[in-house]
Amino acid sequence: MTDLKIVSVAITPVALKDPPLLNSSGVHEPFALRSIVEVHTDAGIVGISEAYGDDATLALLHRAATAVVGTDVFDLNELSRRVAEAVGGSEASSPTELIGAASHDKTVAQAFAAFEVACFDAQGKATGRRVVDLLGGAVRERVDYSAYLFYKWAEHPGDYDVDPWGEALDPDGIVKQARRMVERYGFGSLKLKGGVFPPEEEIEAVKALRQAFPGRPVRIDPNANWTVETSHRVAAALEGELEYLEDPTPGIPGMAEVAAKTSLPLATNMCVTSFAEIPESVRLGAVRVILSDHHFWGGFRATQNLAALCRTFDLGLSMHSNTHLGLSLAAMTHIAAATPNLTYALDTHTPWKSETEDVLVGGGLTFTDGAVTVPSGPGLGVELDRDAVARLHEQYLTCGIRRRDDVGWMQRVRPEWTGKRPRF
Amino acid sequence: MTDLKIVSVAITPVALKDPPLLNSSGVHEPFALRSIVEVHTDAGIVGISEAYGDDATLALLHRAATAVVGTDVFDLNELSRRVAEAVGGSEASSPTELIGAASHDKTVAQAFAAFEVACFDAQGKATGRRVVDLLGGAVRERVDYSAYLFYKWAEHPGDYDVDPWGEALDPDGIVKQARRMVERYGFGSLKLKGGVFPPEEEIEAVKALRQAFPGRPVRIDPNANWTVETSHRVAAALEGELEYLEDPTPGIPGMAEVAAKTSLPLATNMCVTSFAEIPESVRLGAVRVILSDHHFWGGFRATQNLAALCRTFDLGLSMHSNTHLGLSLAAMTHIAAATPNLTYALDTHTPWKSETEDVLVGGGLTFTDGAVTVPSGPGLGVELDRDAVARLHEQYLTCGIRRRDDVGWMQRVRPEWTGKRPRF
């Protein structure tokens, strides 16, 4: 086989419609930003991946894109070195505060991941192998996802398309949303995005879900919007009711305090979102489940390293999701299928995406009984729909959003809103 | 690309001549045992690796060999599952007590590694890629090794070939041996296998080496043959003189006690030789350098996972060696070249091997300025010399040794010998 050197990289920012989903920061804006990364090689093979699409990420990706030209798609160490050099001392940036504090390491990891995934896709296309096979082989051909439930408004403030999900502002609304989502997708696990309403209301929502879906695992994620005291109270009220309690309170020491007083496993994608944060967390026993995410942990191999760390320290492994398109879903499915100890159902925002919006030929992957089957073609096994990419890029150009700002969008409706955490 | 399914596995035990090298267990026997594993695929491609060759290992390899037939060489997860199942509840065995206590996990890891490395070789041959490239790319094309110095007798008791190295039983002998080894191979680092003579004599040997080779890093490895008290004394005497102090005393708690009183980094390939042993070591701060070894850590990917763990917990990473042939040297070179934080010069027993004995075409890899260049061909980039394998297999058949027994061989000369540790 000849080399497979990168000759150019195309980065296309896209915007997809996003419903008014509520969280501890505020509310999702009418459009979410992503980017499509295409790595062109001298053999004519093109590897693709999906990344964040905010201005800061795009600037980083463009700098890295110039630097990686000439690298072989198998030479991930060289790719990493060049991306780190290109990112250099540039100010750390995070596409959202909902995945924890920004750091230089995380900034490099995010930029690298976008290229690493595309390189794996190219490797697969070149060798006629699926990415899951290059990652060590599928331990499961079907990857389970969870129903990601959100408190939400019926519609955005202003003149925007109305999503089909309707309002969900109380336990009844959440149960109704869950029923609809479970009926449509077949999810076996439920996750409630909390930190929105007073904890007592969210406790009621969890209990309503438990009653409506007996035996189905339920998680709640208030995105660190509770004090340690509040977390103690909620944890006590939900003992035995949760699969795990995700990021009740900010910071590793705070999480450790909460963990010390509950039998519920604490999970995180906020206080441990990089390797550098693992030692303190292990020392303090802060969390028992880490939510991986190849987009910010540094790609597929980094996720496998994280999985090995979790095995070694007897930590559970799950997977986090930000709003995404089908290309990210394909990547998530491949790495999850190759990771034996990723045993929890993964988060995904797919149900919140308009069914008519995606970047893949065929409109994206589908769920059966809550699971996505690993695509069977070489590489990631999915193909870009050029017209669809062009449409979503056009939408990016006209949507007016250039960085995610859940706080600012909430301020349209509630001018006094600050998004400051913990609020309860 | 079609599948690359394993259709059969050949396991050939071989014996190579071994000089009377002294260690804390006793003395090397006149022959060391290894095995050559050949994984045949339905595409006609054959992947090769080198493993231990004692009876217990051979029995395990044979059981696993039957179980892995039908597995694709890329499907390492399935390979792992099948090997673990084949090993089953069989009694844990270790090819030598010098790599720590046996455990079930380590037994599985050892058996798996033999197949995983051969599968990587096959993957490389099938894709036209070097193993180092499949492992993420070469961060270095030349891998540094250290001069592995041993106290030794001039010859074995009995009627055996005499090696060309002569006797080394005191600081002068060790310095003379080092000079010869450095002249011949160009090694830039020196490692003394200690735990043989009273510590004061070995301290003198280290100091003599430091004087004879100014500026060159020196390590000493008494294989846990010192009490904590003795270790404190030796560490104090060698403050500032050692690159690291390897396994002065048995067990993680003992190592932690030694570590607490010295500025010398402690290293190990005895008290932390599996992932299960890492948490306690981290908690107690027992070691600052882990010596990897793909043969017992579970192969290439496991070594990369170990490397990620070491990066995360700010531990150094080096590499251990048992007596081996050129096929293992090739494997060690590939994984080291792909591992950025494997920054110490690796251990190798290569100089102790007869120059006329190897299993590779061309007689094995060569050292220039203490380093081995990563072979350039696909896979591991080396080829079996069938006649050489046959000769060493014949030697295996006639040598009479079926498991390593340094204690027993020492008892030929010193009947009262027990090999009990710590002796000093």
HADDOCK unambig.tbl for C-alpha pairs under 7 A between the chains (distance, minus, plus):
assign (segid A and resid 1 and name CA) (segid B and resid 127 and name CA) 6.26 0.50 0.50
assign (segid A and resid 1 and name CA) (segid B and resid 128 and name CA) 4.85 0.50 0.50
assign (segid A and resid 74 and name CA) (segid B and resid 133 and name CA) 6.02 0.50 0.50
assign (segid A and resid 74 and name CA) (segid B and resid 134 and name CA) 6.55 0.50 0.50
assign (segid A and resid 74 and name CA) (segid B and resid 136 and name CA) 6.17 0.50 0.50
assign (segid A and resid 74 and name CA) (segid B and resid 137 and name CA) 6.50 0.50 0.50
assign (segid A and resid 75 and name CA) (segid B and resid 133 and name CA) 6.17 0.50 0.50
assign (segid A and resid 75 and name CA) (segid B and resid 136 and name CA) 5.27 0.50 0.50
assign (segid A and resid 75 and name CA) (segid B and resid 137 and name CA) 4.24 0.50 0.50
assign (segid A and resid 76 and name CA) (segid B and resid 136 and name CA) 4.89 0.50 0.50
assign (segid A and resid 76 and name CA) (segid B and resid 137 and name CA) 6.05 0.50 0.50
assign (segid A and resid 77 and name CA) (segid B and resid 136 and name CA) 5.60 0.50 0.50
assign (segid A and resid 77 and name CA) (segid B and resid 137 and name CA) 5.57 0.50 0.50
assign (segid A and resid 77 and name CA) (segid B and resid 139 and name CA) 6.56 0.50 0.50
assign (segid A and resid 78 and name CA) (segid B and resid 137 and name CA) 6.96 0.50 0.50
assign (segid A and resid 127 and name CA) (segid B and resid 1 and name CA) 6.28 0.50 0.50
assign (segid A and resid 127 and name CA) (segid B and resid 127 and name CA) 6.45 0.50 0.50
assign (segid A and resid 128 and name CA) (segid B and resid 1 and name CA) 4.85 0.50 0.50
assign (segid A and resid 133 and name CA) (segid B and resid 74 and name CA) 6.01 0.50 0.50
assign (segid A and resid 133 and name CA) (segid B and resid 75 and name CA) 6.16 0.50 0.50
assign (segid A and resid 134 and name CA) (segid B and resid 74 and name CA) 6.54 0.50 0.50
assign (segid A and resid 136 and name CA) (segid B and resid 74 and name CA) 6.16 0.50 0.50
assign (segid A and resid 136 and name CA) (segid B and resid 75 and name CA) 5.27 0.50 0.50
assign (segid A and resid 136 and name CA) (segid B and resid 76 and name CA) 4.91 0.50 0.50
assign (segid A and resid 136 and name CA) (segid B and resid 77 and name CA) 5.61 0.50 0.50
assign (segid A and resid 137 and name CA) (segid B and resid 74 and name CA) 6.49 0.50 0.50
assign (segid A and resid 137 and name CA) (segid B and resid 75 and name CA) 4.24 0.50 0.50
assign (segid A and resid 137 and name CA) (segid B and resid 76 and name CA) 6.06 0.50 0.50
assign (segid A and resid 137 and name CA) (segid B and resid 77 and name CA) 5.59 0.50 0.50
assign (segid A and resid 137 and name CA) (segid B and resid 78 and name CA) 6.98 0.50 0.50
assign (segid A and resid 139 and name CA) (segid B and resid 77 and name CA) 6.55 0.50 0.50
assign (segid A and resid 275 and name CA) (segid B and resid 312 and name CA) 5.65 0.50 0.50
assign (segid A and resid 276 and name CA) (segid B and resid 312 and name CA) 6.10 0.50 0.50
assign (segid A and resid 279 and name CA) (segid B and resid 313 and name CA) 6.32 0.50 0.50
assign (segid A and resid 305 and name CA) (segid B and resid 305 and name CA) 5.29 0.50 0.50
assign (segid A and resid 305 and name CA) (segid B and resid 308 and name CA) 6.09 0.50 0.50
assign (segid A and resid 308 and name CA) (segid B and resid 305 and name CA) 6.08 0.50 0.50
assign (segid A and resid 309 and name CA) (segid B and resid 309 and name CA) 6.45 0.50 0.50
assign (segid A and resid 312 and name CA) (segid B and resid 275 and name CA) 5.65 0.50 0.50
assign (segid A and resid 312 and name CA) (segid B and resid 276 and name CA) 6.10 0.50 0.50
assign (segid A and resid 313 and name CA) (segid B and resid 279 and name CA) 6.30 0.50 0.50
